[in-house]
Amino acid sequence: MDRTGSGRARRVDAQANRGRILDIAEEVFGRGGESASTEEVARLAGVGIATVFRHFPTKALLLQAVLVRRFDRLRERAEAKLGAEDPGAAFFEFFRDVVADAAAKIAIGEALLDAGGDSGGEAAQASAGLRRVVGALLQRAQEAGAVRADVALPEVYTLLIALSHAAAGDKALAIVIDGLRPQGAV
């Protein structure tokens, strides 16, 4: 039995390494997509490649963990907006945040698909959780009269994806947001 506490220190160190690896992987894969390497992640995280693979045995599992973490953070941000006093403002603020954040998420998601990972796995489950919360945000905004009643969640996701892939500027985003508002809304 380890009475010195060094086993606990190793676990804390391993958790810190895992967190650092995920932080760096998110940055590296968000920038470089599938062409980014786990070796670069290890180097920038200040750990050996064996440490990366001890935590994430394949590149696909590393990418999946990064994507799950991003979906979870977005879901938490959306959940925080569910109680907002102005549901319309909360919905559109979240919409803008997702578009601003999307380029890296898309690169990571495409890299995960290229690596052959997550068909129906953790990232898909995290995405479904996010989708449910975004649906609730949309419904609240519609009930408040801030979003057109004929707009459904699939259309919102299509717009988010299109704007994200197009790396749309502020003007294109403003046009889409205006189009989501009911006729005559300010």
Beta strands, then each sheet from edge to edge (+ up, - down):
end
